[in-house]
Amino acid sequence: MDNLHFEAVIQPWGNNMGLRITPAISKAAHLERGTVVTVAVVDGGLLVTPKPSLGKLFAFPYSEAELVQGLDPVKAHADELPAILASERGD
């Protein structure tokens, strides 16, 4: 994709400064409300990039159903769980 250039104005936002991201900018940058971004100070300005979600970084090789398939109390070591005391249950 060609680099697009937009002009914006840094404005006061409480005791800070803010940059309004217009619909055209957000659409071009594939940003939506609630997107977590990283802001890096680079030569000549700031670089704002969306932070990849964990799901995009790593794909689990097995589903939860596949992981528990064939699991029984012995294989799950359920016999090794400690007994819960009455005082721990609030009795």
N, C-alpha and C positions, 0 to 999 in steps of 0.2 A: 504494500500500500504506500502511496506517496505520502510524504510528510505534509500534514495540513498545519496551517498556522492560523491562530486566532488571536485577537487582541482582547485583553481584559484589563480591569483596573483593580489594584489592591485597595481594599477598603477597610475601615476600622470595624472590628467585631468585638465589642466589649473592650478589654484591655489588650486585645490581640489584633492581628490583621488577617483578613480573609480574602479569598479569591473565589468568586462565584463561578461555578461550572454550569454553563448554559446547556440547554437540551442538545444543541448542535455539537458542542464539545463532548458531552457525555456519550452521545450516539457514536461519534467518530472514534472515541477511545474505548467503547464497549464498557462504560461504567454505568451503574445504576444506583439508586438510593440505597445506602447501607453497605456499599462495596468498601472493603477494607483496603487501604492503599499504603504504600511505603513512599516516603518523600526523602529524596536524596539531594544533598547540596552538591552540585557539580560545577565545573568551570562555566561561568556565564549564567548560572541560575539554578533552578530546581528541576528535578526529574520526578514526576509522580507516576507510579505504576501500580496496577492492581496487584494485591498480594494473592498468590495462588492459594486456593483452598486445599485442605489436606486430601480431599478426595481426588483432586487433580494431580497431586504429587505422588500418590501411592494407590494402586489398585490392589485390594486384597485378593489373593489367589483363590480363596474358598468362601462360599457363602456360609452363613450361620447354620443353615440346615445341613450342609455338607459336613461341617465340623462336628455336629452332634449326632450324625447318622450312625446307628449301631451302638450308641453310648448307653450303658446300663450302670446301675449303682456301683458294681465292682470295678468296671473300667474307669468310672469317674472318681473312684476312691472315696465314695460316700461313707464307707465304713470307718474312714480315718478322721471324719469330722468330729470335733468334741461335742459332747452333750451340753445343751444349754441349761444352765442352772435356773431354778425358780426365781432367784433374786435378779438374774439378768433379764428375765421376762417381765419383771415388775409384779410378780405374784405376791 
